[in-house]
Amino acid sequence: MSEWRLQFRGTLFPIRAGEVTLGRSGYASIVVNNPLTSREHALVRLSGDTLELVDLGSKNGTFVNTTRVTSAIALNDGDRIKIGTDVIDVIRTSAQDPTQLRAPTQPGRTIDARLDEGETDTTVHQKRSIDLAERLVEATRSTAEHAAIARSVVEIVNDFLGDTPSHLLEPTDRQRILGLVAVLGEWKLGHEMDEWRRGIGSRLSQSGRG
């Protein structure tokens, strides 16, 4: 007897029935926290013994190996689903082989050693989003990339602050976000960006005083 699984960031998600949604939304079965990912990006479903992938009209597309998905596509053992910069591996394994089984995890969650130290899985995802924003900024090599990278950073910061009440912000997170805001200011992207930066700066300053 075999079983389909998806492996994402070190976690194996068994696929037994129904549909598994992939996306940036916190309600997705597997949360893919990436600025190139739509909130509801794609879904994987089990049809009989066949595993299928369907793109949900995502803005940046879903790829299997190097092929962009334009309609329902059957998945095979060893395929790689690519969403933005993230990769999800497709695995077909014996359900009776204990060497290939892992403790079940909640859909949309990721195992991390920091969980044992008191951090929630949501906190880990949030911290990774700040990590991603910083990496995007650090990887920028030309002014031609500034506008696109800035849009991604704005979306990440807005999502992070939308999920985290101001009074619960950690000082280190506040400083990291202010650092990102400062970099976007140096890029001189116009009035709309300046307004956003001032709003974020005011909010973080108020939470810092609290």
TIDREN-278158 format. One record per residue (C-alpha): residue in three letters; x, y, z. Coordinates in Angstrom, 3 decimals, always signed. Layout:
<tinu ALA; <X; Y; Z>>
...
***
This chain:
<tinu MET; <+0.000; +0.000; +0.000>>
<tinu SER; <+1.369; +3.423; -0.963>>
<tinu GLU; <+0.636; +6.952; +0.172>>
<tinu TRP; <+1.097; +10.367; -1.404>>
<tinu ARG; <+2.888; +13.059; +0.543>>
<tinu LEU; <+4.035; +16.620; -0.003>>
<tinu GLN; <+7.299; +17.737; +1.574>>
<tinu PHE; <+7.682; +21.433; +2.306>>
<tinu ARG; <+10.416; +23.006; +4.443>>
<tinu GLY; <+11.247; +19.729; +6.157>>
<tinu THR; <+7.672; +18.692; +6.936>>
<tinu LEU; <+5.823; +15.799; +5.280>>
<tinu PHE; <+2.113; +16.330; +4.699>>
<tinu PRO; <+0.176; +13.102; +3.967>>
<tinu ILE; <-2.473; +13.404; +1.247>>
<tinu ARG; <-5.287; +10.965; +1.943>>
<tinu ALA; <-8.535; +12.528; +0.750>>
<tinu GLY; <-10.096; +15.788; -0.345>>
<tinu GLU; <-8.156; +18.857; -1.437>>
<tinu VAL; <-5.005; +20.472; -0.069>>
<tinu THR; <-4.744; +24.197; -0.774>>
<tinu LEU; <-1.407; +25.934; -1.241>>
<tinu GLY; <-1.120; +29.665; -0.715>>
<tinu ARG; <-0.073; +32.636; +1.369>>
<tinu SER; <-3.337; +32.809; +3.292>>
<tinu GLY; <-3.269; +31.636; +6.873>>
<tinu TYR; <-6.262; +29.477; +5.986>>
<tinu ALA; <-4.336; +27.474; +3.361>>
<tinu SER; <-3.687; +23.803; +4.125>>
<tinu ILE; <+0.006; +24.435; +3.479>>
<tinu VAL; <+1.054; +28.052; +3.998>>
<tinu VAL; <+3.617; +29.173; +1.424>>
<tinu ASN; <+4.783; +32.499; +2.821>>
<tinu ASN; <+6.316; +34.107; -0.245>>
<tinu PRO; <+5.627; +37.499; -1.894>>
<tinu LEU; <+5.246; +35.762; -5.267>>
<tinu THR; <+2.516; +33.510; -3.883>>
<tinu SER; <-1.185; +34.329; -4.163>>
<tinu ARG; <-3.369; +33.918; -1.097>>
<tinu GLU; <-5.096; +30.988; -2.777>>
<tinu HIS; <-2.455; +29.876; -5.240>>
<tinu ALA; <-3.048; +26.219; -6.145>>
<tinu LEU; <-4.587; +23.019; -4.869>>
<tinu VAL; <-3.588; +19.375; -4.837>>
<tinu ARG; <-6.308; +16.737; -4.872>>
<tinu LEU; <-6.430; +12.972; -4.782>>
<tinu SER; <-8.587; +11.475; -7.526>>
<tinu GLY; <-8.692; +7.719; -7.057>>
<tinu ASP; <-5.032; +6.764; -7.006>>
<tinu THR; <-3.941; +9.808; -8.980>>
<tinu LEU; <-2.616; +12.999; -7.412>>
<tinu GLU; <-3.492; +16.139; -9.374>>
<tinu LEU; <-2.400; +19.775; -9.205>>
<tinu VAL; <-4.581; +22.713; -10.265>>
<tinu ASP; <-3.506; +26.359; -10.413>>
<tinu LEU; <-6.151; +28.671; -8.938>>
<tinu GLY; <-5.550; +31.578; -11.285>>
<tinu SER; <-2.431; +32.704; -9.436>>
<tinu LYS; <-0.736; +35.888; -10.604>>
<tinu ASN; <+2.760; +34.417; -10.935>>
<tinu GLY; <+1.867; +30.872; -11.907>>
<tinu THR; <+2.522; +27.387; -10.588>>
<tinu PHE; <+5.173; +25.135; -12.091>>
<tinu VAL; <+5.748; +21.382; -12.006>>
<tinu ASN; <+9.444; +20.894; -12.588>>
<tinu THR; <+9.949; +23.417; -15.447>>
<tinu THR; <+6.415; +23.369; -16.890>>
<tinu ARG; <+3.865; +26.042; -16.045>>
<tinu VAL; <+0.516; +24.553; -15.045>>
<tinu THR; <-2.349; +25.681; -17.289>>
<tinu SER; <-4.870; +22.939; -16.466>>
<tinu ALA; <-5.183; +20.014; -14.066>>
<tinu ILE; <-1.981; +17.985; -14.225>>
<tinu ALA; <-1.189; +14.552; -12.800>>
<tinu LEU; <+1.724; +14.463; -10.375>>
<tinu ASN; <+4.365; +11.754; -10.206>>
<tinu ASP; <+6.731; +10.630; -7.496>>
<tinu GLY; <+9.740; +12.940; -7.546>>
<tinu ASP; <+7.979; +15.909; -9.153>>
<tinu ARG; <+8.724; +19.351; -7.765>>
<tinu ILE; <+5.983; +21.954; -7.411>>
<tinu LYS; <+7.430; +25.456; -7.691>>
<tinu ILE; <+5.575; +28.461; -6.299>>
<tinu GLY; <+7.626; +31.639; -6.403>>
<tinu THR; <+10.972; +30.796; -4.822>>
<tinu ASP; <+9.570; +27.860; -2.836>>
<tinu VAL; <+9.645; +24.208; -3.829>>
<tinu ILE; <+7.293; +21.446; -2.664>>
<tinu ASP; <+8.423; +17.875; -3.324>>
<tinu VAL; <+5.965; +15.171; -4.340>>
<tinu ILE; <+6.637; +11.826; -2.687>>
<tinu ARG; <+4.950; +8.471; -3.065>>
<tinu THR; <+5.971; +6.104; -0.318>>
<tinu SER; <+4.922; +2.886; +1.333>>
<tinu ALA; <+2.522; +3.657; +4.158>>
<tinu GLN; <+3.839; +0.577; +5.921>>
<tinu ASP; <+7.506; +1.600; +5.840>>
<tinu PRO; <+8.296; +3.080; +9.270>>
<tinu THR; <+11.590; +4.516; +8.013>>
<tinu GLN; <+9.652; +6.874; +5.726>>
<tinu LEU; <+6.988; +7.953; +8.169>>
<tinu ARG; <+7.109; +11.077; +10.309>>
<tinu ALA; <+4.913; +12.295; +13.086>>
<tinu PRO; <+1.828; +13.959; +11.574>>
<tinu THR; <+1.704; +17.730; +11.627>>
<tinu GLN; <-1.161; +20.157; +11.253>>
<tinu PRO; <-1.687; +21.292; +7.666>>
<tinu GLY; <-0.143; +24.678; +7.040>>
<tinu ARG; <+2.362; +24.336; +9.877>>
<tinu THR; <+6.126; +23.916; +9.898>>
<tinu ILE; <+8.327; +22.106; +12.403>>
<tinu ASP; <+10.998; +24.333; +13.881>>
<tinu ALA; <+13.337; +23.825; +16.793>>
<tinu ARG; <+12.276; +27.190; +18.173>>
<tinu LEU; <+8.840; +25.806; +18.907>>
<tinu ASP; <+10.390; +23.877; +21.768>>
<tinu GLU; <+11.562; +27.170; +23.219>>
<tinu GLY; <+8.071; +28.636; +23.490>>
<tinu GLU; <+7.560; +30.257; +20.094>>
<tinu THR; <+4.302; +29.454; +18.335>>
<tinu ASP; <+4.280; +28.197; +14.758>>
<tinu THR; <+2.565; +31.437; +13.679>>
<tinu THR; <+5.425; +33.439; +15.176>>
<tinu VAL; <+7.932; +31.354; +13.241>>
<tinu HIS; <+6.113; +32.030; +9.958>>
<tinu GLN; <+6.056; +35.751; +10.767>>
<tinu LYS; <+9.747; +35.881; +11.544>>
<tinu ARG; <+10.477; +34.059; +8.309>>
<tinu SER; <+8.478; +36.703; +6.446>>
<tinu ILE; <+10.749; +39.421; +7.848>>
<tinu ASP; <+13.756; +37.275; +6.927>>
<tinu LEU; <+12.442; +37.055; +3.362>>
<tinu ALA; <+11.922; +40.821; +3.113>>
<tinu GLU; <+15.487; +41.441; +4.295>>
<tinu ARG; <+16.866; +38.914; +1.815>>
<tinu LEU; <+14.940; +40.541; -1.036>>
<tinu VAL; <+16.377; +43.946; -0.161>>
<tinu GLU; <+19.903; +42.597; +0.252>>
<tinu ALA; <+19.736; +40.800; -3.115>>
<tinu THR; <+18.711; +43.940; -5.013>>
<tinu ARG; <+21.459; +44.897; -7.424>>
<tinu SER; <+20.015; +47.709; -9.555>>
<tinu THR; <+17.598; +50.615; -9.327>>
<tinu ALA; <+15.479; +48.943; -12.019>>
<tinu GLU; <+14.504; +46.337; -9.416>>
<tinu HIS; <+13.565; +48.821; -6.683>>
<tinu ALA; <+9.876; +49.261; -7.504>>
<tinu ALA; <+9.112; +45.534; -7.736>>
<tinu ILE; <+11.097; +44.656; -4.608>>
<tinu ALA; <+9.496; +47.540; -2.700>>
<tinu ARG; <+6.009; +46.271; -3.529>>
<tinu SER; <+6.919; +42.852; -2.148>>
<tinu VAL; <+8.417; +44.350; +1.013>>
<tinu VAL; <+5.350; +46.552; +1.568>>
<tinu GLU; <+3.076; +43.523; +1.243>>
<tinu ILE; <+5.177; +41.488; +3.667>>
<tinu VAL; <+5.327; +44.281; +6.263>>
<tinu ASN; <+1.597; +44.994; +5.979>>
<tinu ASP; <+0.759; +41.308; +6.421>>
<tinu PHE; <+3.113; +41.016; +9.391>>
<tinu LEU; <+1.686; +44.066; +11.153>>
<tinu GLY; <-1.849; +42.957; +10.308>>
<tinu ASP; <-1.244; +39.676; +12.136>>
<tinu THR; <+0.623; +41.177; +15.095>>
<tinu PRO; <-0.987; +43.692; +17.490>>
<tinu SER; <+1.286; +46.698; +17.970>>
<tinu HIS; <+1.659; +46.157; +21.709>>
<tinu LEU; <+2.944; +42.611; +21.097>>
<tinu LEU; <+5.717; +43.596; +18.715>>
<tinu GLU; <+9.139; +42.539; +19.916>>
<tinu PRO; <+11.770; +45.318; +19.959>>
<tinu THR; <+14.001; +43.388; +17.552>>
<tinu ASP; <+11.143; +42.964; +15.059>>
<tinu ARG; <+10.305; +46.674; +15.339>>
<tinu GLN; <+13.896; +47.628; +14.577>>
<tinu ARG; <+14.119; +45.228; +11.634>>
<tinu ILE; <+10.971; +46.668; +10.078>>
<tinu LEU; <+12.200; +50.233; +10.630>>
<tinu GLY; <+15.415; +49.195; +8.909>>
<tinu LEU; <+13.462; +48.002; +5.879>>
<tinu VAL; <+11.416; +51.197; +5.874>>
<tinu ALA; <+14.626; +53.252; +5.934>>
<tinu VAL; <+16.033; +51.403; +2.924>>
<tinu LEU; <+12.864; +52.006; +0.915>>
<tinu GLY; <+13.197; +55.683; +1.783>>
<tinu GLU; <+16.685; +55.744; +0.287>>
<tinu TRP; <+15.278; +54.350; -2.955>>
<tinu LYS; <+13.131; +57.498; -3.445>>
<tinu LEU; <+10.058; +55.812; -4.943>>
<tinu GLY; <+7.678; +58.738; -4.747>>
<tinu HIS; <+4.904; +60.271; -2.677>>
<tinu GLU; <+2.816; +57.126; -2.182>>
<tinu MET; <+5.790; +55.214; -0.765>>
<tinu ASP; <+6.707; +58.154; +1.459>>
<tinu GLU; <+3.156; +58.199; +2.863>>
<tinu TRP; <+3.324; +54.482; +3.588>>
<tinu ARG; <+6.707; +54.863; +5.272>>
<tinu ARG; <+5.459; +57.682; +7.485>>
<tinu GLY; <+2.422; +55.631; +8.493>>
<tinu ILE; <+4.529; +52.613; +9.414>>
<tinu GLY; <+7.048; +54.773; +11.262>>
<tinu SER; <+4.289; +56.439; +13.283>>
<tinu ARG; <+2.690; +53.119; +14.179>>
<tinu LEU; <+5.957; +51.553; +15.279>>
<tinu SER; <+6.941; +54.625; +17.278>>
<tinu GLN; <+3.642; +54.506; +19.154>>
<tinu SER; <+3.967; +50.771; +19.870>>
<tinu GLY; <+7.527; +51.372; +21.078>>
<tinu ARG; <+6.307; +53.917; +23.609>>
<tinu GLY; <+3.653; +51.468; +24.803>>
***
